[in-house]
């Protein structure tokens, strides 16, 4: 009897140890709070938990693991296994994907944004640059065209942007600079305070960020149709952690990406539908810029495309190839 009990205890211990060894928990570094911008990561966590019977889980942290400007650094040293970052926060570290932040690319929908970002992420030069940081691009965080909120008199002409201090990063910042604006690259979490304290006159965000970070509460107006471009913010994983996954867990992760993005798109569509109500609730005027002024803005900003190609090609990147990939993928997505 004693031998039988001992064997049973050993078997139970072996099963327990095996089960614990098989369980995987990844730490995920985000920032701010749960919002439309993070819904694909939240959905990914749900799907992995469901499809692996709780054997593969994501521990999502909103700012507890790293600052948003240091998430790529954290991935590179293995401080956490998954993170989200925005290209404009450290353009020198992720030069190739900044092609997606060029102004006036002509992207009209979130679905088109997913298509062009995915195509660029799959380019070998992009993967190679990310690998320098031990990072693999997992999925994009598609955002609609950015628009401004501000106080006082809203802009009506291109001249009104001259001297305007704009919270805008990356290609958007350079676009406003091309028409006399003064871009300031404070992070999303700092934007409300910068606006409230008069550090910036206006803030360029997608709708969810104006709502989540409170800039809509400080605003008198919102430009409904400026649409100069957007910011690219991928979700990345640590390469070593990804390669250490079992075949089953890796398949579960890869297989959940499309559904996670579909959930993101559906959730964001609901936000867009109620956006006019958000403006009304906050007493924010919806401003429409005349088409002639929009055309002048586009004309002033589009030389940045050629400048980006020249600069990145000078650094050894296949810049023209990446740029052409964006345009061809966009044309295909738009059915042209």
Rosetta blueprint (number, residue, H / E / L):
1 X L
2 X H
3 X H
4 X H
5 X H
6 X H
7 X H
8 X H
9 X H
10 X H
11 X H
12 X H
13 X H
14 X H
15 X H
16 X H
17 X H
18 X H
19 X H
20 X H
21 X H
22 X H
23 X L
24 X E
25 X E
26 X E
27 X E
28 X E
29 X E
30 X E
31 X L
32 X L
33 X L
34 X L
35 X L
36 X H
37 X H
38 X H
39 X H
40 X H
41 X H
42 X H
43 X H
44 X H
45 X H
46 X H
47 X H
48 X H
49 X H
50 X H
51 X H
52 X L
53 X L
54 X L
55 X L
56 X E
57 X E
58 X E
59 X E
60 X E
61 X E
62 X E
63 X L
64 X L
65 X L
66 X L
67 X L
68 X H
69 X H
70 X H
71 X H
72 X H
73 X H
74 X H
75 X H
76 X H
77 X L
78 X L
79 X L
80 X L
81 X L
82 X E
83 X E
84 X E
85 X L
86 X L
87 X H
88 X H
89 X H
90 X H
91 X L
92 X L
93 X L
94 X L
95 X L
96 X H
97 X H
98 X H
99 X H
100 X H
101 X H
102 X L
103 X L
104 X L
105 X L
106 X L
107 X L
108 X L
109 X L
110 X H
111 X H
112 X H
113 X H
114 X H
115 X H
116 X H
117 X H
118 X H
119 X H
120 X H
121 X H
122 X L
123 X L
124 X H
125 X H
126 X H
127 X H
128 X H
129 X H
130 X H
131 X H
132 X L
133 X L
134 X L
135 X E
136 X E
137 X E
138 X E
139 X E
140 X L
141 X L
142 X L
143 X L
144 X L
145 X L
146 X L
147 X E
148 X E
149 X E
150 X E
151 X L
152 X L
153 X L
154 X L
155 X L
156 X L
157 X L
158 X H
159 X H
160 X H
161 X H
162 X L
163 X L
164 X L
165 X E
166 X E
167 X E
168 X L
169 X L
170 X H
171 X H
172 X H
173 X H
174 X H
175 X H
176 X H
177 X H
178 X H
179 X L
180 X L
181 X L
182 X E
183 X E
184 X E
185 X L
186 X L
187 X L
188 X H
189 X H
190 X H
191 X H
192 X H
193 X H
194 X H
195 X H
196 X H
197 X L
198 X L
199 X L
200 X L
201 X L
202 X E
203 X E
204 X E
205 X E
206 X L
207 X H
208 X H
209 X H
210 X H
211 X H
212 X H
213 X L
214 X L
215 X H
216 X H
217 X H
218 X H
219 X L
220 X L
221 X E
222 X E
223 X E
224 X L
225 X L
226 X L
227 X L
228 X L
229 X L
230 X L
231 X L
232 X L
233 X L
234 X L
235 X E
236 X E
237 X E
238 X E
239 X H
240 X H
241 X H
242 X H
243 X H
244 X H
245 X L
246 X L
247 X H
248 X H
249 X H
250 X H
251 X H
252 X H
253 X H
254 X H
255 X H
256 X H
257 X H
258 X H
259 X H
260 X H
261 X H
262 X H
263 X H
264 X H
265 X H
266 X H
267 X H
268 X H
269 X H
270 X H
271 X H
272 X H
273 X H
274 X L
275 X H
276 X H
277 X H
278 X H
279 X H
280 X H
281 X H
282 X L
283 X L
284 X L
285 X E
286 X E
287 X E
288 X L
289 X L
290 X L
291 X H
292 X H
293 X H
294 X H
295 X H
296 X H
297 X H
298 X H
299 X H
300 X H
301 X H
302 X L
303 X H
304 X H
305 X H
306 X H
307 X H
308 X H
309 X H
310 X H
311 X H
312 X H
313 X H
314 X H
315 X L
316 X L
317 X L
318 X L
319 X H
320 X H
321 X H
322 X H
323 X H
324 X H
325 X H
326 X H
327 X H
328 X H
329 X H
330 X H
331 X H
332 X H
333 X H
334 X L
335 X L
336 X L
